[in-house]
């Protein structure tokens, strides 16, 4: 099971939609995934052990896993390419 974190602030609905798109794409590619959505304004500690972190604003530094800019989910440009990049990383 791969673990994905989507972390941001007041863009909760956007993060939930991003999680659904990632889950759907992983299901299509037979990748078992658990996606956690975390509001960094409520707590700066989202947990650990993630395979990928998607940040909606610059926050994470020195992580052991890939940290990906989630801005395409906010502006709706490049979403499909971003989801493909995420699933490619998860399938490796």
C-alpha positions in Angstrom: 0.0 0.0 0.0 1.4 3.4 -1.1 0.8 6.4 1.1 0.2 9.8 -0.3 -0.2 13.1 1.6 -2.0 16.1 0.1 -1.2 19.1 2.4 -2.5 22.6 2.1 -4.4 25.3 3.9 -7.9 26.6 3.2 -8.2 24.7 -0.1 -9.9 21.7 1.5 -12.4 21.1 -1.3 -9.6 21.2 -3.9 -7.5 18.8 -1.8 -10.5 16.4 -1.6 -11.0 16.6 -5.4 -7.3 16.0 -6.0 -7.4 12.9 -3.6 -10.3 11.5 -5.6 -8.5 12.0 -8.9 -5.3 10.3 -7.6 -7.4 7.4 -6.1 -9.2 6.9 -9.4 -6.0 7.0 -11.5 -4.3 4.5 -9.1 -7.3 2.2 -9.2 -7.1 2.2 -13.0 -3.5 1.3 -12.8 -4.0 -1.4 -10.1 -2.0 0.6 -7.5 -3.1 0.2 -3.9 -3.0 3.7 -2.4 -4.1 5.5 0.8 -4.5 9.3 0.3 -4.5 11.5 3.4 -5.7 15.1 3.2 -4.2 17.4 5.8 -4.8 21.1 6.7 -1.5 22.6 7.7 -3.2 25.5 9.4 -4.7 23.1 12.0 -1.5 21.1 12.6 1.9 21.3 11.1 2.6 17.6 11.8 0.7 15.4 9.2 2.4 12.1 10.2 5.2 10.3 8.5 5.9 7.3 6.2 4.5 8.8 3.0 5.7 7.7 -0.4 4.7 11.1 -2.0 3.8 14.5 -0.5 1.8 16.9 -2.6 2.0 20.4 -1.2 -0.5 23.1 -2.2 1.9 25.8 -1.0 5.7 25.6 -0.2 6.0 24.0 3.2 8.1 20.8 3.2 11.9 20.7 3.3 14.4 17.8 3.5 11.8 15.0 3.1 12.9 11.5 2.3 10.1 11.1 -0.3 9.3 13.2 -3.4 7.5 16.5 -2.7 5.4 17.7 -5.6 3.9 21.1 -6.2 0.1 20.7 -6.2 -0.6 24.1 -7.8 -2.1 22.4 -11.0 -5.0 21.2 -8.8 -5.7 24.7 -7.7 -5.5 26.4 -11.1 -6.8 23.5 -13.1 -4.0 23.6 -15.7 -1.8 20.5 -16.0 -3.9 18.4 -13.7 -3.9 15.3 -15.9 -0.1 15.5 -16.3 0.3 15.9 -12.6 -1.9 12.9 -11.8 0.1 10.9 -14.4 3.4 12.0 -12.8 2.1 10.9 -9.4 0.9 7.5 -10.5 4.2 6.9 -12.4 6.1 7.6 -9.2 3.8 5.3 -7.2 4.1 2.5 -9.7 7.9 2.5 -9.6 
